[in-house]
Amino acid sequence: MTDQSSGPDSGLLANVRQGMIHAHIYNDPEIFRLEKERLFSRTWLFVAHESEVPQVGDYVVRRVLEDSFIIVRDEHGGVRAMFNMCLHRGMQVCRAEMGNASHFRCPYHGWSYRNDGRLAGLPFHQDAYGGEAGFARAGQRLLPAPALGTYNGLIFLSLDPDAPPLEEFLGDFRFYLDYYTKQSPSGIELRGPQRWRIKANWKIGAENFAGDMYHTPQTHTSVVEIGLFREPKAEKRKDGATYWAGNGGGTTYKLPSGTLEERLRYVGYPDEMIERMKNSWSPAQLGVIGDDGFMISAASVFPNLSLVHNWPRVADSDDVLPFVSIRQWQPISADETEVLSWFAVDAEAPEEFKRLSYKAYLMCFGSTGMFEQDDVENWVSLTSTAAGTMARRLLLNGRMGLLADGTDVGPTLTAEQFAGPGTARVGYSEFNQRELLNRWADHLERPPGAPTQLTVGTAAAAGNGRVPS
């Protein structure tokens, strides 16, 4: 199917761009090898939020595929991401998942590092190395992530030192990201992550959250039937809009008529939070809700970050409580994904709101949430079936929303109908899934560049351990 020198079959990528998807891409070790080589080595990837490291010395350890990184707030208050590998013999320097430390000490031979990555000491420096003459400590530090960026407190890194600026990468999707992450000047705080593994390919979840409203009436019928939501029919999802802007896209619900304040109350926000939203969001952002009547729901940022906004009932009443969740689809292999799921809430929200919102999140999208169980059953089945011989003969039809000649089934919304940037449509379609896979295809068809060589010790004069080119 592929040649290691030429990459994936050009016909496969051409079909994907037309919305005809080779079924085996959801469980193919060679495709996964190319994803690691050409996609995850280049793009921006979410690793943490600043609220997880609020104090000097606070850290979390996160992975980008096989690479472990320490995300830490250093002594000067800055956030750093450092490769979690000792410069001496390669042991993981930090083996705890989170904590607070002024220094990190390698458990193998005791080399220690400040929380900004600088080498602080090594046992028997004089006896073992002859002191500075044999190994100069100056300039030695844990390898920093090649690129680091933040947006609204969300911390991203890229393994590509030449990656475009993060805000450029996010593009117009920042308009929608603000709904989840900037409901007040203080931004959000995170709780978690919960982590679990599913026997499913990472792309399926990202596609599902990007714009699959079509599955709700089938997969989640029982959730609606038990009265978890006000809407009596799951089919109402088709009245919402899907949108794609920059490197992300998502879904919305159509709200009942009313003012901005009435619509925000409808999904459960108290007046004090509504006032802060009005002061935090732009007129266009407020217009999507107040004038156009759309409330943001699920979304995905390419390649593997998803967000959820929903408002279930949390007690025996008609009252609903909104929650926000951030999740990452961390690839383990072609047929396994580790899900990292955070509860997110406005830092200025009332404590009772935070408590009930967290309960709503756990009920719906925690590791044992009702939506979670429904979705994973589908994704595991798809991945398992995609491994077979027959899957290599099947092109899945991902052309919903297009006629045979490629024209749209329905018109896109005008600026008067939808105040947000990008392209928006009402009704069921797979435009967003195609956008996600088009970016996937863009990366897979680009051959990798020559790897950068990294070393320490003899290259100390280079200052950061990088061999000059």
CORHUDA-V120715 format. One record per pair of residues at least 24 apart in sequence whose C-alpha atoms are under 10 Angstrom apart, sorted by the first residue. I is the first residue (numbers start at 1). J is the second residue. If there is no record, write none. Layout:
i->I j->J
i->I j->J
This chain:
i->1 j->30
i->1 j->31
i->1 j->392
i->2 j->30
i->2 j->31
i->2 j->34
i->3 j->30
i->4 j->30
i->4 j->33
i->4 j->34
i->4 j->447
i->5 j->447
i->5 j->448
i->6 j->445
i->6 j->446
i->6 j->447
i->7 j->31
i->7 j->34
i->7 j->38
i->7 j->444
i->7 j->445
i->7 j->446
i->7 j->447
i->7 j->448
i->8 j->34
i->8 j->441
i->8 j->444
i->8 j->445
i->8 j->446
i->8 j->447
i->9 j->444
i->9 j->445
i->10 j->441
i->10 j->445
i->12 j->395
i->12 j->441
i->13 j->437
i->13 j->438
i->13 j->440
i->13 j->441
i->13 j->442
i->13 j->444
i->13 j->445
i->14 j->438
i->14 j->441
i->15 j->395
i->15 j->396
i->16 j->395
i->16 j->396
i->16 j->397
i->16 j->398
i->16 j->399
i->16 j->434
i->16 j->437
i->16 j->438
i->16 j->440
i->16 j->441
i->17 j->398
i->17 j->434
i->17 j->435
i->17 j->437
i->17 j->438
i->17 j->439
i->17 j->440
i->17 j->441
i->17 j->442
i->18 j->397
i->18 j->398
i->18 j->399
i->18 j->406
i->18 j->434
i->18 j->438
i->19 j->395
i->19 j->396
i->19 j->397
i->19 j->398
i->19 j->399
i->19 j->400
i->19 j->402
i->19 j->430
i->19 j->431
i->19 j->433
i->19 j->434
i->19 j->435
i->19 j->437
i->19 j->438
i->20 j->394
i->20 j->395
i->20 j->396
i->20 j->397
i->20 j->398
i->20 j->399
i->20 j->434
i->21 j->394
i->21 j->395
i->21 j->396
i->21 j->397
i->21 j->398
i->21 j->399
i->21 j->434
i->21 j->437
i->22 j->386
i->22 j->391
i->22 j->392
i->22 j->393
i->22 j->394
i->22 j->395
i->22 j->396
i->22 j->397
i->23 j->382
i->23 j->383
i->23 j->385
i->23 j->386
i->23 j->387
i->23 j->388
i->23 j->390
i->23 j->391
i->23 j->392
i->23 j->393
i->23 j->394
i->23 j->395
i->23 j->396
i->23 j->397
i->24 j->382
i->24 j->383
i->24 j->384
i->24 j->385
i->24 j->386
i->24 j->387
i->24 j->388
i->24 j->389
i->24 j->390
i->24 j->391
i->24 j->392
i->24 j->393
i->24 j->394
i->24 j->395
i->24 j->396
i->25 j->201
i->25 j->203
i->25 j->334
i->25 j->383
i->25 j->386
i->25 j->387
i->25 j->391
i->25 j->392
i->26 j->200
i->26 j->201
i->26 j->202
i->26 j->203
i->26 j->204
i->26 j->334
i->26 j->335
i->26 j->379
i->26 j->382
i->26 j->383
i->26 j->384
i->26 j->385
i->26 j->386
i->26 j->387
i->26 j->391
i->27 j->200
i->27 j->201
i->27 j->202
i->27 j->333
i->27 j->334
i->27 j->335
i->27 j->336
i->27 j->382
i->27 j->383
i->27 j->384
i->27 j->385
i->27 j->386
i->27 j->387
i->27 j->388
i->27 j->391
i->28 j->201
i->28 j->333
i->28 j->334
i->28 j->335
i->28 j->383
i->28 j->386
i->28 j->387
i->28 j->388
i->28 j->392
i->29 j->333
i->29 j->334
i->29 j->335
i->29 j->387
i->30 j->334
i->31 j->334
i->31 j->444
i->32 j->201
i->32 j->202
i->32 j->331
i->32 j->332
i->32 j->333
i->32 j->334
i->32 j->335
i->33 j->333
i->33 j->334
i->34 j->443
i->34 j->444
i->34 j->445
i->34 j->447
i->34 j->448
i->35 j->331
i->35 j->334
i->35 j->440
i->35 j->441
i->35 j->443
i->35 j->444
i->36 j->64
i->36 j->65
i->36 j->66
i->36 j->331
i->36 j->333
i->36 j->444
i->37 j->443
i->37 j->444
i->37 j->447
i->37 j->448
i->37 j->449
i->38 j->440
i->38 j->442
i->38 j->443
i->38 j->444
i->38 j->445
i->38 j->446
i->38 j->447
i->38 j->448
i->38 j->449
i->39 j->303
i->39 j->439
i->39 j->440
i->39 j->441
i->39 j->442
i->39 j->443
i->39 j->444
i->39 j->445
i->39 j->446
i->39 j->448
i->40 j->64
i->40 j->65
i->40 j->158
i->40 j->159
i->40 j->160
i->40 j->303
i->40 j->304
i->40 j->331
i->40 j->443
i->41 j->65
i->41 j->158
i->41 j->159
i->41 j->160
i->41 j->443
i->41 j->448
i->42 j->157
i->42 j->158
i->42 j->159
i->42 j->160
i->42 j->161
i->42 j->162
i->42 j->163
i->42 j->164
i->42 j->443
i->42 j->448
i->43 j->156
i->43 j->157
i->43 j->158
i->43 j->159
i->43 j->160
i->43 j->163
i->43 j->164
i->43 j->166
i->43 j->169
i->43 j->302
i->43 j->303
i->43 j->443
i->44 j->147
i->44 j->148
i->44 j->149
i->44 j->155
i->44 j->156
i->44 j->157
i->44 j->158
i->44 j->159
i->44 j->160
i->44 j->163
i->44 j->164
i->44 j->165
i->44 j->166
i->44 j->169
i->44 j->170
i->44 j->301
i->44 j->302
i->44 j->303
i->44 j->304
i->45 j->148
i->45 j->149
i->45 j->155
i->45 j->156
i->45 j->157
i->45 j->158
i->45 j->159
i->45 j->166
i->45 j->301
i->45 j->302
i->45 j->303
i->45 j->304
i->45 j->305
i->45 j->328
i->45 j->330
i->46 j->149
i->46 j->150
i->46 j->154
i->46 j->155
i->46 j->156
i->46 j->157
i->46 j->158
i->46 j->301
i->46 j->303
i->46 j->304
i->46 j->305
i->46 j->306
i->46 j->326
i->46 j->327
i->46 j->328
i->47 j->71
i->47 j->81
i->47 j->154
i->47 j->155
i->47 j->156
i->47 j->157
i->47 j->158
i->47 j->305
i->47 j->328
i->47 j->340
i->48 j->81
i->48 j->150
i->48 j->153
i->48 j->154
i->48 j->155
i->48 j->156
i->48 j->157
i->48 j->190
i->48 j->193
i->48 j->342
i->49 j->150
i->49 j->151
i->49 j->152
i->49 j->153
i->49 j->154
i->49 j->155
i->49 j->156
i->49 j->188
i->49 j->189
i->49 j->190
i->49 j->342
i->49 j->344
i->50 j->79
i->50 j->150
i->50 j->151
i->50 j->152
i->50 j->153
i->50 j->154
i->50 j->155
i->50 j->188
i->50 j->189
i->50 j->190
i->51 j->153
i->51 j->154
i->51 j->187
i->51 j->188
i->51 j->189
i->51 j->190
i->51 j->191
i->51 j->347
i->52 j->98
i->52 j->99
i->52 j->153
i->52 j->189
i->52 j->190
i->52 j->191
i->52 j->192
i->52 j->193
i->53 j->77
i->53 j->79
i->53 j->98
i->53 j->99
i->53 j->100
i->54 j->79
i->54 j->189
i->55 j->100
i->56 j->100
i->56 j->101
i->56 j->102
i->56 j->115
i->57 j->99
i->57 j->100
i->57 j->101
i->57 j->102
i->57 j->103
i->57 j->114
i->57 j->115
i->57 j->116
i->58 j->98
i->58 j->99
i->58 j->100
i->58 j->101
i->58 j->102
i->58 j->115
i->59 j->94
i->59 j->96
i->59 j->97
i->59 j->98
i->59 j->99
i->59 j->100
i->59 j->101
i->59 j->115
i->60 j->94
i->60 j->96
i->60 j->97
i->60 j->98
i->60 j->99
i->60 j->100
i->61 j->94
i->61 j->95
i->61 j->96
i->61 j->97
i->61 j->98
i->61 j->99
i->62 j->97
i->62 j->98
i->63 j->330
i->64 j->157
i->64 j->158
i->64 j->159
i->64 j->330
i->64 j->331
i->65 j->330
i->65 j->331
i->65 j->332
i->65 j->333
i->66 j->331
i->66 j->332
i->67 j->159
i->68 j->92
i->68 j->94
i->68 j->95
i->69 j->93
i->69 j->94
i->69 j->143
i->69 j->144
i->69 j->145
i->69 j->157
i->70 j->94
i->70 j->95
i->70 j->96
i->70 j->97
i->70 j->98
i->70 j->115
i->70 j->117
i->70 j->142
i->70 j->144
i->70 j->145
i->71 j->98
i->71 j->115
i->71 j->145
i->71 j->155
i->72 j->98
i->72 j->99
i->72 j->100
i->72 j->101
i->72 j->102
i->72 j->115
i->72 j->116
i->72 j->117
i->73 j->100
i->73 j->101
i->73 j->102
i->73 j->115
i->73 j->116
i->74 j->101
i->74 j->102
i->74 j->103
i->74 j->114
i->74 j->115
i->74 j->116
i->74 j->117
i->75 j->101
i->75 j->102
i->75 j->114
i->75 j->115
i->75 j->116
i->76 j->115
i->76 j->116
i->77 j->116
i->78 j->116
i->79 j->115
i->79 j->116
i->79 j->148
i->79 j->149
i->79 j->150
i->79 j->155
i->80 j->115
i->80 j->116
i->80 j->117
i->80 j->144
i->80 j->145
i->80 j->148
i->80 j->149
i->80 j->155
i->80 j->157
i->81 j->116
i->81 j->117
i->81 j->142
i->81 j->143
i->81 j->144
i->81 j->145
i->81 j->146
i->81 j->147
i->81 j->148
i->81 j->149
i->81 j->155
i->81 j->156
i->81 j->157
i->82 j->115
i->82 j->116
i->82 j->117
i->82 j->141
i->82 j->142
i->82 j->143
i->82 j->144
i->82 j->145
i->82 j->146
i->83 j->117
i->83 j->141
i->83 j->142
i->83 j->143
i->83 j->144
i->83 j->145
i->83 j->146
i->84 j->117
i->84 j->142
i->84 j->143
i->84 j->144
i->85 j->142
i->85 j->143
i->86 j->110
i->86 j->111
i->86 j->112
i->86 j->113
i->86 j->119
i->86 j->141
i->86 j->142
i->86 j->143
i->87 j->111
i->87 j->119
i->87 j->140
i->87 j->141
i->87 j->142
i->87 j->143
i->87 j->455
i->87 j->456
i->87 j->457
i->87 j->465
i->88 j->122
i->88 j->456
i->88 j->457
i->93 j->142
i->112 j->141
i->113 j->140
i->113 j->141
i->113 j->142
i->114 j->141
i->114 j->142
i->115 j->142
i->116 j->141
i->116 j->142
i->116 j->144
i->117 j->141
i->117 j->142
i->117 j->143
i->117 j->144
i->118 j->142
i->118 j->143
i->118 j->464
i->134 j->457
i->134 j->458
i->135 j->456
i->135 j->457
i->135 j->458
i->135 j->460
i->136 j->457
i->136 j->458
i->136 j->460
i->136 j->461
i->137 j->457
i->137 j->460
i->138 j->460
i->138 j->461
i->138 j->463
i->138 j->464
i->139 j->456
i->139 j->457
i->139 j->459
i->139 j->460
i->139 j->461
i->139 j->462
i->139 j->463
i->139 j->464
i->139 j->465
i->140 j->456
i->140 j->457
i->140 j->459
i->140 j->460
i->140 j->461
i->140 j->462
i->140 j->463
i->140 j->464
i->140 j->465
i->141 j->456
i->141 j->460
i->141 j->463
i->141 j->464
i->141 j->465
i->142 j->456
i->142 j->464
i->142 j->465
i->143 j->454
i->143 j->455
i->143 j->456
i->143 j->464
i->143 j->465
i->143 j->466
i->144 j->464
i->151 j->177
i->151 j->178
i->151 j->181
i->152 j->177
i->152 j->178
i->152 j->180
i->152 j->181
i->152 j->182
i->152 j->185
i->152 j->186
i->152 j->187
i->152 j->188
i->153 j->181
i->153 j->182
i->153 j->186
i->153 j->187
i->153 j->188
i->153 j->189
i->154 j->181
i->154 j->188
i->160 j->452
i->161 j->452
i->167 j->246
i->168 j->246
i->168 j->247
i->169 j->246
i->169 j->247
i->169 j->248
i->169 j->302
i->170 j->245
i->170 j->246
i->170 j->247
i->170 j->248
i->170 j->301
i->170 j->302
i->171 j->245
i->171 j->246
i->171 j->247
i->171 j->248
i->171 j->421
i->171 j->422
i->172 j->244
i->172 j->245
i->172 j->246
i->172 j->247
i->172 j->248
i->172 j->249
i->172 j->420
i->172 j->421
i->172 j->422
i->173 j->243
i->173 j->244
i->173 j->245
i->173 j->246
i->173 j->247
i->173 j->248
i->173 j->249
i->173 j->250
i->173 j->299
i->173 j->300
i->173 j->301
i->173 j->420
i->173 j->421
i->173 j->422
i->174 j->245
i->174 j->246
i->174 j->247
i->174 j->248
i->174 j->421
i->175 j->245
i->175 j->246
i->175 j->281
i->175 j->282
i->175 j->284
i->175 j->285
i->175 j->420
i->175 j->421
i->175 j->422
i->176 j->243
i->176 j->244
i->176 j->245
i->176 j->248
i->176 j->249
i->176 j->250
i->176 j->285
i->176 j->296
i->176 j->299
i->176 j->420
i->176 j->421
i->177 j->248
i->177 j->249
i->177 j->296
i->177 j->299
i->177 j->300
i->177 j->301
i->177 j->307
i->178 j->280
i->178 j->281
i->178 j->282
i->178 j->285
i->179 j->277
i->179 j->280
i->179 j->281
i->179 j->285
i->179 j->286
i->179 j->295
i->179 j->296
i->179 j->297
i->179 j->309
i->179 j->324
i->180 j->296
i->180 j->297
i->180 j->307
i->180 j->308
i->180 j->309
i->180 j->323
i->180 j->324
i->180 j->325
i->180 j->326
i->180 j->344
i->180 j->345
i->180 j->346
i->181 j->324
i->181 j->326
i->181 j->344
i->181 j->345
i->181 j->346
i->181 j->347
i->182 j->276
i->182 j->277
i->182 j->280
i->182 j->281
i->182 j->345
i->182 j->346
i->182 j->347
i->183 j->273
i->183 j->274
i->183 j->275
i->183 j->276
i->183 j->277
i->183 j->278
i->183 j->279
i->183 j->280
i->183 j->281
i->183 j->345
i->183 j->346
i->183 j->347
i->183 j->348
i->183 j->349
i->184 j->273
i->184 j->274
i->184 j->275
i->184 j->276
i->184 j->277
i->184 j->278
i->184 j->279
i->184 j->280
i->184 j->281
i->184 j->346
i->184 j->347
i->184 j->348
i->184 j->349
i->185 j->276
i->185 j->277
i->185 j->279
i->185 j->280
i->185 j->281
i->185 j->346
i->185 j->347
i->185 j->348
i->186 j->276
i->186 j->280
i->186 j->346
i->186 j->347
i->186 j->348
i->186 j->349
i->187 j->280
i->187 j->344
i->187 j->345
i->187 j->346
i->187 j->347
i->187 j->348
i->188 j->324
i->188 j->343
i->188 j->344
i->188 j->345
i->188 j->346
i->188 j->347
i->188 j->348
i->188 j->349
i->189 j->342
i->189 j->343
i->189 j->344
i->189 j->345
i->189 j->346
i->189 j->347
i->189 j->348
i->190 j->324
i->190 j->325
i->190 j->326
i->190 j->341
i->190 j->342
i->190 j->343
i->190 j->344
i->190 j->345
i->190 j->346
i->190 j->347
i->191 j->325
i->191 j->341
i->191 j->342
i->191 j->343
i->191 j->344
i->191 j->345
i->191 j->358
i->192 j->326
i->192 j->340
i->192 j->341
i->192 j->342
i->192 j->343
i->192 j->344
i->193 j->326
i->193 j->327
i->193 j->328
i->193 j->339
i->193 j->340
i->193 j->341
i->193 j->342
i->193 j->343
i->193 j->366
i->194 j->327
i->194 j->339
i->194 j->340
i->194 j->341
i->194 j->342
i->194 j->343
i->194 j->366
i->194 j->367
i->195 j->327
i->195 j->328
i->195 j->338
i->195 j->339
i->195 j->340
i->195 j->341
i->195 j->342
i->195 j->366
i->195 j->367
i->196 j->337
i->196 j->338
i->196 j->339
i->196 j->340
i->196 j->341
i->196 j->366
i->196 j->367
i->197 j->329
i->197 j->330
i->197 j->331
i->197 j->332
i->197 j->336
i->197 j->337
i->197 j->338
i->197 j->339
i->197 j->340
i->197 j->367
i->198 j->329
i->198 j->332
i->198 j->335
i->198 j->336
i->198 j->337
i->198 j->338
i->198 j->339
i->198 j->376
i->198 j->377
i->198 j->379
i->198 j->380
i->199 j->332
i->199 j->333
i->199 j->334
i->199 j->335
i->199 j->336
i->199 j->337
i->199 j->338
i->199 j->376
i->199 j->377
i->199 j->379
i->199 j->380
i->199 j->381
i->199 j->382
i->199 j->383
i->199 j->384
i->200 j->331
i->200 j->332
i->200 j->333
i->200 j->334
i->200 j->335
i->200 j->336
i->200 j->337
i->200 j->338
i->200 j->376
i->200 j->377
i->200 j->378
i->200 j->379
i->200 j->380
i->200 j->381
i->200 j->382
i->200 j->383
i->200 j->384
i->201 j->329
i->201 j->330
i->201 j->331
i->201 j->332
i->201 j->333
i->201 j->334
i->201 j->335
i->201 j->336
i->201 j->337
i->201 j->338
i->201 j->379
i->201 j->380
i->201 j->382
i->201 j->383
i->201 j->384
i->201 j->386
i->202 j->303
i->202 j->304
i->202 j->328
i->202 j->329
i->202 j->330
i->202 j->331
i->202 j->332
i->202 j->333
i->202 j->334
i->202 j->335
i->202 j->336
i->202 j->337
i->202 j->338
i->202 j->339
i->202 j->379
i->202 j->383
i->203 j->302
i->203 j->303
i->203 j->304
i->203 j->329
i->203 j->330
i->203 j->331
i->203 j->334
i->203 j->337
i->203 j->379
i->203 j->433
i->203 j->436
i->203 j->437
i->203 j->440
i->204 j->304
i->204 j->329
i->204 j->375
i->204 j->376
i->204 j->378
i->204 j->379
i->204 j->380
i->204 j->382
i->204 j->383
i->204 j->433
i->205 j->300
i->205 j->304
i->205 j->305
i->205 j->306
i->205 j->327
i->205 j->328
i->205 j->329
i->205 j->337
i->205 j->339
i->205 j->375
i->205 j->376
i->205 j->379
i->206 j->299
i->206 j->300
i->206 j->301
i->206 j->302
i->206 j->303
i->206 j->304
i->206 j->305
i->206 j->306
i->206 j->307
i->206 j->327
i->206 j->328
i->206 j->329
i->206 j->433
i->206 j->436
i->207 j->249
i->207 j->250
i->207 j->299
i->207 j->300
i->207 j->301
i->207 j->302
i->207 j->303
i->207 j->304
i->207 j->306
i->207 j->430
i->207 j->432
i->207 j->433
i->207 j->434
i->207 j->435
i->207 j->436
i->207 j->437
i->208 j->250
i->208 j->298
i->208 j->299
i->208 j->300
i->208 j->306
i->208 j->375
i->208 j->379
i->208 j->430
i->208 j->432
i->208 j->433
i->209 j->249
i->209 j->250
i->209 j->251
i->209 j->297
i->209 j->298
i->209 j->299
i->209 j->300
i->209 j->301
i->209 j->305
i->209 j->306
i->209 j->307
i->209 j->308
i->209 j->432
i->209 j->433
i->210 j->242
i->210 j->243
i->210 j->244
i->210 j->248
i->210 j->249
i->210 j->250
i->210 j->251
i->210 j->297
i->210 j->298
i->210 j->299
i->210 j->300
i->210 j->301
i->210 j->302
i->210 j->305
i->210 j->306
i->210 j->307
i->210 j->430
i->210 j->431
i->210 j->432
i->210 j->433
i->210 j->434
i->210 j->435
i->210 j->436
i->211 j->241
i->211 j->242
i->211 j->243
i->211 j->244
i->211 j->249
i->211 j->250
i->211 j->251
i->211 j->252
i->211 j->297
i->211 j->298
i->211 j->299
i->211 j->300
i->211 j->428
i->211 j->429
i->211 j->430
i->211 j->431
i->211 j->432
i->211 j->433
i->211 j->434
i->211 j->436
i->212 j->237
i->212 j->242
i->212 j->250
i->212 j->251
i->212 j->298
i->212 j->299
i->212 j->428
i->212 j->429
i->212 j->430
i->212 j->431
i->212 j->432
i->212 j->433
i->213 j->237
i->213 j->238
i->213 j->239
i->213 j->240
i->213 j->241
i->213 j->242
i->213 j->250
i->213 j->251
i->213 j->252
i->213 j->253
i->213 j->298
i->213 j->427
i->213 j->428
i->213 j->429
i->213 j->430
i->214 j->238
i->214 j->400
i->214 j->427
i->214 j->428
i->214 j->429
i->214 j->430
i->215 j->375
i->215 j->428
i->216 j->371
i->216 j->374
i->216 j->375
i->218 j->374
i->219 j->371
i->219 j->373
i->219 j->374
i->219 j->375
i->219 j->377
i->219 j->378
i->220 j->370
i->220 j->371
i->220 j->372
i->220 j->373
i->220 j->374
i->220 j->375
i->221 j->374
i->222 j->370
i->222 j->371
i->222 j->374
i->223 j->312
i->223 j->364
i->223 j->370
i->223 j->371
i->223 j->374
i->224 j->312
i->227 j->312
i->227 j->313
i->227 j->318
i->228 j->311
i->228 j->312
i->228 j->313
i->228 j->314
i->228 j->315
i->228 j->316
i->228 j->318
i->228 j->320
i->228 j->363
i->228 j->364
i->229 j->310
i->229 j->311
i->229 j->312
i->229 j->313
i->229 j->314
i->229 j->318
i->229 j->319
i->229 j->320
i->230 j->266
i->230 j->267
i->230 j->311
i->230 j->312
i->230 j->313
i->230 j->318
i->230 j->319
i->230 j->320
i->236 j->427
i->237 j->426
i->237 j->427
i->237 j->428
i->238 j->426
i->238 j->427
i->238 j->428
i->238 j->429
i->239 j->294
i->239 j->425
i->239 j->426
i->239 j->427
i->239 j->428
i->240 j->293
i->240 j->294
i->240 j->295
i->240 j->296
i->240 j->297
i->240 j->424
i->240 j->425
i->240 j->426
i->240 j->427
i->240 j->428
i->241 j->294
i->241 j->295
i->241 j->296
i->241 j->412
i->241 j->413
i->241 j->418
i->241 j->423
i->241 j->424
i->241 j->425
i->241 j->426
i->241 j->427
i->241 j->428
i->241 j->429
i->242 j->294
i->242 j->296
i->242 j->297
i->242 j->298
i->242 j->299
i->242 j->412
i->242 j->423
i->242 j->424
i->242 j->425
i->242 j->426
i->242 j->427
i->242 j->428
i->242 j->429
i->242 j->430
i->242 j->431
i->242 j->432
i->243 j->296
i->243 j->299
i->243 j->412
i->243 j->413
i->243 j->418
i->243 j->420
i->243 j->421
i->243 j->422
i->243 j->423
i->243 j->424
i->243 j->425
i->243 j->426
i->243 j->431
i->243 j->432
i->244 j->299
i->244 j->300
i->244 j->301
i->244 j->420
i->244 j->421
i->244 j->422
i->244 j->423
i->244 j->424
i->244 j->425
i->244 j->431
i->244 j->432
i->244 j->433
i->244 j->435
i->244 j->436
i->245 j->301
i->245 j->420
i->245 j->421
i->245 j->422
i->245 j->423
i->245 j->424
i->245 j->432
i->245 j->435
i->246 j->301
i->246 j->302
i->246 j->421
i->246 j->422
i->246 j->423
i->247 j->300
i->247 j->301
i->247 j->302
i->247 j->303
i->247 j->435
i->247 j->436
i->247 j->439
i->248 j->299
i->248 j->300
i->248 j->301
i->248 j->302
i->248 j->303
i->248 j->305
i->248 j->306
i->248 j->422
i->248 j->432
i->248 j->435
i->248 j->436
i->249 j->298
i->249 j->299
i->249 j->300
i->249 j->301
i->249 j->302
i->249 j->306
i->249 j->422
i->249 j->423
i->249 j->424
i->249 j->431
i->249 j->432
i->249 j->433
i->249 j->435
i->249 j->436
i->250 j->296
i->250 j->297
i->250 j->298
i->250 j->299
i->250 j->300
i->250 j->301
i->250 j->306
i->250 j->307
i->250 j->308
i->250 j->424
i->250 j->432
i->250 j->433
i->251 j->294
i->251 j->295
i->251 j->296
i->251 j->297
i->251 j->298
i->251 j->299
i->251 j->300
i->251 j->308
i->251 j->309
i->251 j->424
i->251 j->425
i->251 j->426
i->251 j->432
i->252 j->288
i->252 j->289
i->252 j->293
i->252 j->294
i->252 j->295
i->252 j->296
i->252 j->297
i->252 j->298
i->252 j->299
i->252 j->309
i->252 j->426
i->253 j->289
i->253 j->293
i->253 j->294
i->253 j->295
i->253 j->296
i->253 j->297
i->253 j->298
i->253 j->310
i->254 j->289
i->254 j->292
i->254 j->293
i->254 j->294
i->254 j->295
i->254 j->296
i->254 j->426
i->255 j->289
i->255 j->290
i->255 j->292
i->255 j->293
i->255 j->294
i->255 j->295
i->256 j->293
i->256 j->294
i->257 j->290
i->257 j->291
i->257 j->292
i->257 j->293
i->258 j->289
i->258 j->290
i->258 j->291
i->258 j->293
i->259 j->289
i->259 j->290
i->259 j->291
i->259 j->293
i->260 j->286
i->260 j->287
i->260 j->288
i->260 j->289
i->260 j->290
i->260 j->291
i->260 j->292
i->260 j->293
i->261 j->289
i->261 j->290
i->262 j->290
i->263 j->289
i->263 j->290
i->263 j->293
i->263 j->294
i->263 j->295
i->264 j->289
i->264 j->290
i->264 j->295
i->264 j->322
i->265 j->319
i->265 j->320
i->265 j->321
i->266 j->311
i->266 j->319
i->266 j->320
i->266 j->321
i->266 j->322
i->267 j->295
i->267 j->310
i->267 j->311
i->267 j->312
i->267 j->313
i->267 j->319
i->267 j->320
i->267 j->321
i->267 j->322
i->267 j->323
i->268 j->310
i->268 j->311
i->268 j->312
i->268 j->313
i->268 j->319
i->268 j->320
i->268 j->321
i->268 j->322
i->268 j->323
i->268 j->353
i->268 j->357
i->269 j->311
i->269 j->320
i->269 j->321
i->269 j->322
i->269 j->323
i->269 j->349
i->269 j->353
i->270 j->321
i->270 j->349
i->270 j->350
i->270 j->353
i->272 j->348
i->272 j->349
i->272 j->350
i->273 j->346
i->273 j->348
i->273 j->349
i->273 j->350
i->273 j->353
i->276 j->348
i->276 j->349
i->283 j->419
i->284 j->418
i->284 j->419
i->284 j->420
i->284 j->421
i->285 j->419
i->285 j->420
i->285 j->421
i->286 j->419
i->286 j->420
i->287 j->416
i->287 j->417
i->287 j->418
i->287 j->419
i->287 j->420
i->288 j->417
i->288 j->418
i->288 j->419
i->288 j->420
i->289 j->418
i->289 j->419
i->291 j->416
i->291 j->417
i->291 j->418
i->291 j->419
i->292 j->415
i->292 j->416
i->292 j->417
i->292 j->418
i->292 j->419
i->292 j->420
i->293 j->417
i->293 j->418
i->294 j->418
i->294 j->419
i->297 j->324
i->298 j->324
i->298 j->325
i->298 j->326
i->299 j->326
i->299 j->432
i->300 j->326
i->300 j->327
i->300 j->328
i->300 j->432
i->300 j->433
i->300 j->436
i->301 j->328
i->301 j->436
i->302 j->435
i->302 j->436
i->302 j->437
i->302 j->439
i->302 j->440
i->303 j->328
i->303 j->329
i->303 j->436
i->303 j->437
i->303 j->439
i->303 j->440
i->304 j->328
i->304 j->329
i->304 j->330
i->304 j->331
i->304 j->436
i->305 j->329
i->305 j->330
i->305 j->340
i->306 j->341
i->307 j->341
i->307 j->342
i->307 j->344
i->308 j->343
i->308 j->344
i->308 j->361
i->308 j->365
i->309 j->344
i->309 j->361
i->310 j->357
i->310 j->360
i->310 j->361
i->310 j->364
i->310 j->365
i->311 j->357
i->311 j->360
i->311 j->361
i->311 j->364
i->312 j->357
i->312 j->360
i->312 j->361
i->312 j->363
i->312 j->364
i->313 j->356
i->313 j->360
i->313 j->363
i->314 j->356
i->314 j->357
i->314 j->359
i->314 j->360
i->314 j->361
i->314 j->363
i->315 j->356
i->315 j->360
i->320 j->356
i->320 j->357
i->320 j->360
i->321 j->353
i->321 j->354
i->321 j->356
i->321 j->357
i->321 j->358
i->321 j->359
i->321 j->360
i->321 j->361
i->322 j->353
i->322 j->354
i->322 j->356
i->322 j->357
i->322 j->358
i->322 j->360
i->322 j->361
i->323 j->353
i->323 j->354
i->323 j->356
i->323 j->357
i->323 j->358
i->323 j->359
i->323 j->360
i->323 j->361
i->323 j->362
i->323 j->364
i->323 j->365
i->324 j->357
i->324 j->358
i->324 j->360
i->324 j->361
i->324 j->365
i->325 j->358
i->325 j->361
i->325 j->362
i->325 j->365
i->325 j->366
i->327 j->365
i->334 j->383
i->334 j->387
i->335 j->380
i->335 j->382
i->335 j->383
i->335 j->384
i->335 j->386
i->335 j->387
i->336 j->380
i->336 j->383
i->339 j->367
i->340 j->366
i->340 j->367
i->341 j->365
i->341 j->366
i->341 j->367
i->342 j->366
i->397 j->430
i->398 j->429
i->398 j->430
i->398 j->431
i->398 j->433
i->398 j->434
i->399 j->429
i->399 j->430
i->399 j->431
i->399 j->433
i->399 j->434
i->400 j->428
i->400 j->429
i->400 j->430
i->400 j->431
i->400 j->433
i->400 j->434
i->401 j->425
i->401 j->427
i->401 j->428
i->401 j->429
i->401 j->430
i->401 j->431
i->402 j->429
i->402 j->430
i->402 j->431
